Amino acid sequence: MRILIVTDAWHPQVNGVVRTLTETARELVAFGHEVEMLTPQDFATLPCPTYPDIRLSLFPGRRVAERIESFAPHAIHIATEGPLGMAARGYCMKKKLPFTTAYHTRFPEYVHARVKLPVKVSYAWLRRFHNAGRAVMAPTRSICDELTARGFRNVALWSRGVDTGLFTPGERDRLDTAPPRFVYIGRVAVEKNIEAFLKLDLPGSKWVVGDGPLLPRLKKDYPDVHFAGVFPQAELARFYRAADVFVFPSLTDTFGLVLLEAMACGTPVAAFPVAGPLDVVGDSGAGVLDRDLRAACMKALEIDREHVRRVAERHSWTAAARQFEANLHPRTLPEAALVAQG
């Protein structure tokens, strides 16, 4: 089957959406499918306001149509609601082609955090965008239920995995600061609620690994915190291993791949009891979820790291990709051939 995945989030961005799509495409190819990615790398772009690392494609409609027609996919998946996603959605609706979408991030909450647009306005727009598809894939059961309650139709589960061969327990020599070492890894942006972690009175040392628009201010406001930059995954694994506790202060993530990556390295998690941590960590004993984040951090120090690793091993990208595959709505081979004829 030829599968076209349309995404406004792609390399060199470092985030959960890019990681998920990269791993899913790799698994789909291993299953024997032909996968083509339609990404901003093929278009003229400009930086997204308030988030310059994200590139927005300029006037992509014609080229998106050309790419779809030349590839003649059996299945089309629109991963994001940006310019490429909107152009692909418009083409599919015009040609009456089935497509699926995905809900990766709490876009309404993120927009509200930046410009105070009421979340109900953003959700109304998202409902219209996603309900035109045959299925909208969400990463956890709780997010599926939430979207259904908000009026989204045909919500389907598409979970996430972790590379347990890359993210493994091992030497814990990456950080040379006082223990216990509390570490956050991810985007440094307002929606991640990082200051809820940085403000805590904790023993030992705190680390923030990653980059983002909030980084310059946080460096200035928290001089005692250790800030590292962006690293490839192999180096990130060393940070995860060296941490005594992985702190995840976000209140808005739909999943949190970094939770699984930390757990695969044997590092227990401290987080708030919200969607994402509740689904990934829950009552597994691999972390502590508490509305008092400091209490969660301190309790997590007592968790057996071997148990944390065993919990992470329950998740795989192969299983997640099979869910994605089952959620697609492919057309028959003769129907697909008609796309190439416009």
Backbone torsions as a table, in degrees:
resi	resn	phi	psi	omega
1	MET	NA	136.9	175.6
2	ARG	-91.5	122.0	-176.1
3	ILE	-118.8	123.4	175.7
4	LEU	-102.4	126.1	176.6
5	ILE	-113.6	120.2	-178.4
6	VAL	-103.5	124.4	-177.7
7	THR	-146.1	136.2	172.9
8	ASP	-86.6	-10.0	177.7
9	ALA	-107.2	119.4	-178.2
10	TRP	-158.8	172.0	179.2
11	HIS	-54.7	143.0	12.1
12	PRO	-88.7	12.7	175.4
13	GLN	-57.7	145.4	176.4
14	VAL	-118.8	100.8	178.8
15	ASN	-160.2	175.8	-175.6
16	GLY	-66.1	-33.5	179.9
17	VAL	-65.0	-47.7	179.8
18	VAL	-62.6	-43.6	179.3
19	ARG	-61.7	-44.2	-178.8
20	THR	-62.1	-46.5	-178.2
21	LEU	-68.1	-37.7	178.4
22	THR	-62.0	-48.7	-178.5
23	GLU	-68.3	-38.0	179.5
24	THR	-64.7	-44.5	178.6
25	ALA	-61.3	-41.3	179.4
26	ARG	-61.6	-43.9	179.8
27	GLU	-66.8	-40.5	-179.9
28	LEU	-62.1	-39.3	176.3
29	VAL	-63.3	-40.9	178.2
30	ALA	-63.2	-29.4	176.9
31	PHE	-73.5	-12.6	-179.6
32	GLY	106.9	4.5	178.8
33	HIS	-84.5	158.3	171.2
34	GLU	-100.6	121.6	-174.3
35	VAL	-118.7	131.0	173.5
36	GLU	-121.1	134.7	178.8
37	MET	-102.8	128.4	174.9
38	LEU	-106.4	107.8	-168.3
39	THR	-131.7	169.3	177.9
40	PRO	-62.5	-15.3	-179.9
41	GLN	-61.8	-19.8	-177.7
42	ASP	-98.9	10.8	-173.8
43	PHE	-136.9	157.0	168.1
44	ALA	-68.4	137.8	-175.6
45	THR	-134.8	165.5	170.1
46	LEU	-134.7	155.9	-177.5
47	PRO	-69.6	143.1	178.0
48	CYS	-69.7	131.9	176.8
49	PRO	-56.6	135.2	-178.4
50	THR	72.3	-7.9	179.6
51	TYR	-147.7	74.5	-170.7
52	PRO	-64.4	-18.3	178.1
53	ASP	-66.8	-23.0	178.1
54	ILE	-90.3	128.0	-177.7
55	ARG	-104.4	130.3	180.0
56	LEU	-102.3	126.5	-177.8
57	SER	-73.0	140.7	-176.5
58	LEU	-97.7	125.7	174.6
59	PHE	44.0	59.5	-172.3
60	PRO	-85.5	-3.4	-169.1
61	GLY	-51.2	-53.0	-175.4
62	ARG	-64.2	-44.8	-177.4
63	ARG	-70.6	-33.7	175.5
64	VAL	-61.3	-44.8	178.3
65	ALA	-60.4	-43.4	179.9
66	GLU	-62.3	-40.9	-179.6
67	ARG	-66.3	-41.2	179.2
68	ILE	-64.1	-44.0	-178.1
69	GLU	-67.0	-37.3	-178.1
70	SER	-73.9	-33.4	-179.2
71	PHE	-83.0	-28.0	-178.6
72	ALA	48.7	61.7	-175.1
73	PRO	-70.8	151.6	171.7
74	HIS	-80.7	-28.8	-179.6
75	ALA	-140.0	140.0	179.7
76	ILE	-121.6	126.4	177.1
77	HIS	-120.3	125.3	178.7
78	ILE	-103.9	109.9	-169.9
79	ALA	-85.8	-23.6	-173.8
80	THR	-137.7	162.2	-176.1
81	GLU	-101.1	22.4	-179.5
82	GLY	-85.0	-165.3	-177.3
83	PRO	-55.7	-42.4	179.1
84	LEU	-67.9	-42.8	178.5
85	GLY	-61.7	-41.9	179.8
86	MET	-67.7	-38.1	178.5
87	ALA	-66.0	-42.7	179.3
88	ALA	-66.1	-40.8	177.3
89	ARG	-60.2	-44.7	-179.8
90	GLY	-61.4	-41.9	178.9
91	TYR	-63.9	-46.1	-178.5
92	CYS	-61.9	-40.4	-180.0
93	MET	-68.4	-38.8	178.8
94	LYS	-63.5	-40.5	-177.1
95	LYS	-92.2	0.7	-178.9
96	LYS	58.6	45.3	177.5
97	LEU	-98.6	135.5	176.2
98	PRO	-69.5	146.9	176.3
99	PHE	-152.7	160.3	174.5
100	THR	-117.4	161.0	178.1
101	THR	-130.7	177.9	177.9
102	ALA	-141.4	146.5	175.1
103	TYR	-108.6	99.4	-176.2
104	HIS	-94.6	-38.4	-172.0
105	THR	-132.9	155.3	176.7
106	ARG	-79.1	72.1	-177.5
107	PHE	-53.3	-45.4	-179.2
108	PRO	-60.9	-41.1	179.6
109	GLU	-68.6	-36.1	179.5
110	TYR	-66.5	-42.8	178.6
111	VAL	-64.5	-42.0	179.2
112	HIS	-61.4	-38.2	179.8
113	ALA	-64.9	-25.9	-177.4
114	ARG	-95.6	-45.6	-173.1
115	VAL	-124.9	4.5	175.2
116	LYS	65.5	22.7	173.1
117	LEU	-67.1	129.8	-179.2
118	PRO	-54.9	135.9	-176.4
119	VAL	-63.3	-28.9	-178.7
120	LYS	-65.2	-29.5	177.6
121	VAL	-68.2	-46.5	180.0
122	SER	-65.3	-40.1	-180.0
123	TYR	-66.1	-34.0	177.0
124	ALA	-62.1	-42.7	178.4
125	TRP	-66.1	-42.8	-179.9
126	LEU	-63.7	-39.8	177.8
127	ARG	-57.5	-45.9	179.8
128	ARG	-62.8	-41.6	-179.1
129	PHE	-63.0	-52.0	-171.2
130	HIS	-79.8	-31.8	-176.6
131	ASN	-70.0	-10.2	175.0
132	ALA	-76.3	-16.9	-179.5
133	GLY	-88.3	172.9	179.7
134	ARG	-81.2	-23.2	178.0
135	ALA	-160.1	144.1	170.5
136	VAL	-114.4	120.8	-175.4
137	MET	-91.2	131.9	179.9
138	ALA	-126.2	151.4	-167.7
139	PRO	-80.6	-17.9	-178.1
140	THR	-140.6	162.5	178.6
141	ARG	-63.0	-39.8	-177.8
142	SER	-66.4	-36.9	176.8
143	ILE	-69.9	-38.3	175.8
144	CYS	-57.9	-46.4	-179.2
145	ASP	-64.3	-39.9	-179.6
146	GLU	-64.5	-44.0	179.6
147	LEU	-64.8	-41.7	178.0
148	THR	-60.0	-42.1	178.7
149	ALA	-64.2	-27.2	179.3
150	ARG	-87.3	3.9	175.2
151	GLY	97.5	9.6	175.7
152	PHE	-77.5	139.9	-178.0
153	ARG	-104.7	155.9	173.8
154	ASN	54.1	46.5	179.4
155	VAL	-78.6	131.5	-177.3
156	ALA	-129.0	146.2	-179.7
157	LEU	-79.1	131.1	170.7
158	TRP	-136.6	98.8	-173.8
159	SER	-79.2	-169.7	-177.0
160	ARG	-129.7	167.4	-179.8
161	GLY	-135.1	-170.9	178.2
162	VAL	-148.0	145.2	177.2
163	ASP	-82.4	96.4	-176.6
164	THR	-77.3	-4.3	173.0
165	GLY	-87.7	-28.2	177.8
166	LEU	-89.7	-47.0	-179.8
167	PHE	-93.0	99.9	-173.2
168	THR	-135.8	156.8	169.5
169	PRO	-63.9	158.4	-179.8
170	GLY	170.9	-155.0	-179.2
171	GLU	-60.0	139.2	-175.6
172	ARG	-116.4	54.0	-171.8
173	ASP	-110.3	12.6	-174.1
174	ARG	-75.7	-30.5	-176.2
175	LEU	-109.3	130.4	-175.2
176	ASP	-110.6	25.5	-179.3
177	THR	-100.3	175.4	-175.4
178	ALA	-65.0	134.3	173.9
179	PRO	-81.0	161.0	-6.2
180	PRO	-71.2	149.0	-176.2
181	ARG	-104.8	117.1	179.5
182	PHE	-102.6	126.1	-169.1
183	VAL	-129.0	134.5	168.2
184	TYR	-112.3	134.4	176.0
185	ILE	-128.7	126.9	179.2
186	GLY	154.2	-169.8	178.6
187	ARG	-65.5	142.7	179.0
188	VAL	-102.7	85.0	-174.7
189	ALA	-142.5	160.3	-172.0
190	VAL	-59.9	-35.1	-176.1
191	GLU	-70.1	-12.3	179.9
192	LYS	-84.0	-7.3	173.8
193	ASN	58.8	35.5	-172.8
194	ILE	-63.9	-32.0	-177.3
195	GLU	-65.3	-22.4	174.7
196	ALA	-61.6	-29.3	174.6
197	PHE	-81.6	-47.7	-173.6
198	LEU	-65.9	-26.9	-179.2
199	LYS	-78.4	-11.9	-175.1
200	LEU	-68.7	143.9	173.3
201	ASP	-88.6	96.7	-176.5
202	LEU	-122.2	148.6	173.8
203	PRO	-72.3	168.1	175.1
204	GLY	75.2	-129.6	-174.4
205	SER	-142.6	157.4	179.4
206	LYS	-119.0	142.4	178.1
207	TRP	-130.2	142.9	171.0
208	VAL	-124.2	120.3	-178.4
209	VAL	-115.5	117.2	-178.8
210	GLY	144.1	-176.2	-177.8
211	ASP	-141.1	163.3	178.9
212	GLY	162.6	174.9	-172.5
213	PRO	-64.6	-20.1	-178.0
214	LEU	-88.0	-9.0	-171.7
215	LEU	-59.1	-47.7	-178.1
216	PRO	-57.5	-42.0	-179.2
217	ARG	-69.6	-40.5	-179.6
218	LEU	-64.0	-38.7	176.8
219	LYS	-60.3	-39.0	-180.0
220	LYS	-71.9	-42.2	-174.1
221	ASP	-80.8	-20.9	-176.5
222	TYR	-129.9	72.1	-175.7
223	PRO	-65.2	-19.8	-178.7
224	ASP	-85.7	-7.1	178.9
225	VAL	-87.3	143.7	178.9
226	HIS	-93.8	122.1	-178.3
227	PHE	-110.6	125.9	174.8
228	ALA	-112.5	165.8	-176.1
229	GLY	-91.8	-150.9	179.1
230	VAL	-92.6	136.7	-177.4
231	PHE	-132.8	154.4	173.4
232	PRO	-66.1	164.5	-172.8
233	GLN	-58.7	-39.0	-178.8
234	ALA	-61.3	-38.0	178.7
235	GLU	-75.0	-35.0	176.4
236	LEU	-59.4	-36.9	179.2
237	ALA	-58.9	-34.5	178.5
238	ARG	-67.6	-36.7	176.1
239	PHE	-65.8	-45.4	179.3
240	TYR	-57.6	-46.8	-177.5
241	ARG	-62.0	-40.2	-175.4
242	ALA	-73.2	-20.0	-179.2
243	ALA	-71.1	141.8	171.7
244	ASP	-83.3	-33.2	175.9
245	VAL	-142.5	135.1	172.7
246	PHE	-94.7	120.7	-175.4
247	VAL	-101.6	127.2	-176.9
248	PHE	-125.0	91.8	-174.0
249	PRO	-85.9	-2.2	-175.1
250	SER	-61.3	142.4	175.0
251	LEU	-109.0	-2.0	-169.7
252	THR	-126.5	-1.8	-179.6
253	ASP	-68.6	143.6	178.4
254	THR	-83.3	-20.8	178.6
255	PHE	-144.7	-73.2	-177.5
256	GLY	99.2	73.5	179.3
257	LEU	-56.7	-31.9	-178.3
258	VAL	-61.9	-26.0	176.7
259	LEU	-61.7	-48.5	179.5
260	LEU	-65.5	-38.4	-179.8
261	GLU	-63.9	-42.9	177.2
262	ALA	-62.9	-46.7	-178.3
263	MET	-62.3	-37.5	178.8
264	ALA	-63.8	-26.4	176.7
265	CYS	-86.5	1.5	178.7
266	GLY	88.0	8.3	-175.3
267	THR	-94.2	123.3	179.9
268	PRO	-70.5	157.1	-173.9
269	VAL	-108.6	141.8	168.1
270	ALA	-120.4	126.4	-175.4
271	ALA	-156.5	170.9	174.2
272	PHE	-80.9	153.1	178.9
273	PRO	-81.6	73.8	-178.7
274	VAL	-129.2	169.5	177.5
275	ALA	-53.3	140.6	-171.6
276	GLY	105.5	-84.9	176.5
277	PRO	-57.2	-38.8	179.1
278	LEU	-62.4	-35.2	-178.5
279	ASP	-81.7	-39.4	-175.1
280	VAL	-82.9	-45.3	-176.7
281	VAL	-96.7	-53.7	177.8
282	GLY	51.3	-132.5	179.0
283	ASP	-102.5	27.2	-177.1
284	SER	-70.5	-17.9	-175.6
285	GLY	84.4	5.5	179.6
286	ALA	-87.6	-0.3	179.7
287	GLY	-171.6	-179.1	178.9
288	VAL	-124.7	126.0	177.0
289	LEU	-109.9	123.6	-175.4
290	ASP	-153.5	142.9	175.4
291	ARG	-67.7	-19.4	170.8
292	ASP	-94.0	98.0	-172.9
293	LEU	-65.5	-33.2	177.0
294	ARG	-63.2	-43.9	178.7
295	ALA	-61.2	-40.0	177.9
296	ALA	-62.0	-42.6	179.6
297	CYS	-60.4	-45.3	-176.0
298	MET	-70.4	-40.0	179.3
299	LYS	-68.0	-33.9	-178.4
300	ALA	-64.2	-24.7	178.5
301	LEU	-61.0	-21.4	-175.1
302	GLU	-89.8	-4.9	-173.7
303	ILE	-79.0	140.2	177.7
304	ASP	-71.5	123.6	-174.5
305	ARG	-69.3	-29.7	178.1
306	GLU	-66.4	-36.4	177.0
307	HIS	-65.1	-40.6	179.6
308	VAL	-58.6	-44.9	178.8
309	ARG	-60.8	-42.8	-178.8
310	ARG	-62.2	-36.4	177.6
311	VAL	-64.1	-43.7	-179.4
312	ALA	-62.8	-32.1	-177.2
313	GLU	-66.7	-10.4	178.0
314	ARG	-74.3	-14.8	-174.5
315	HIS	-106.4	139.4	177.8
316	SER	-143.5	149.8	176.5
317	TRP	-70.8	-27.5	178.7
318	THR	-63.4	-46.6	179.4
319	ALA	-64.0	-40.1	179.6
320	ALA	-64.5	-41.0	180.0
321	ALA	-67.6	-32.2	176.1
322	ARG	-65.5	-37.9	175.1
323	GLN	-61.4	-46.3	178.5
324	PHE	-57.2	-47.8	-178.7
325	GLU	-58.7	-43.5	-178.5
326	ALA	-68.6	-25.3	-178.5
327	ASN	-82.6	-13.9	-178.6
328	LEU	-67.2	156.6	177.0
329	HIS	-122.0	75.9	-176.4
330	PRO	-73.1	152.5	171.8
331	ARG	-91.2	167.8	177.9
332	THR	-73.5	164.4	-179.7
333	LEU	-58.8	-44.9	178.3
334	PRO	-61.7	-39.6	178.7
335	GLU	-62.8	-41.2	-179.2
336	ALA	-63.5	-36.6	-178.9
337	ALA	-63.4	-29.4	-179.7
338	LEU	-66.4	-25.4	-179.4
339	VAL	-63.1	-37.9	-178.7
340	ALA	-64.9	-19.7	179.1
341	GLN	-89.6	2.5	-180.0
342	GLY	77.3	NA	NA
